[in-house]
Amino acid sequence: MTIESNAAINHAVMSKLGISIISAHTLTYGGQSGLVRLLVKELPIDSHWFFMCSSSKRTTLMASAFLKHIESHGRALK
């Protein structure tokens, strides 16, 4: 099953429809009644993030500096 909303996922699990993997910060916004954190080996999941910008706009100096910093130091920020 695919559910698009974190709140809907929380409510589905609270309604005993199954289990889910969600980020810890989503539990701070909304109810946690009846939810239990399961300690699972290999979690949290290592994910990939992407930076995007519009091709129709010129990148600002600040954005360029930020992207250059991420390209040269990003892996060390883990």
Secondary structure, 3 states (H helix, E strand, C coil): CCCCCHHHHHHHHHCCCCCCCCCHHHHHCCCCCCCCCCCCCCCCCCCCCCCCCCCCCCCCHHHHHHHHHHHHHHHHHC
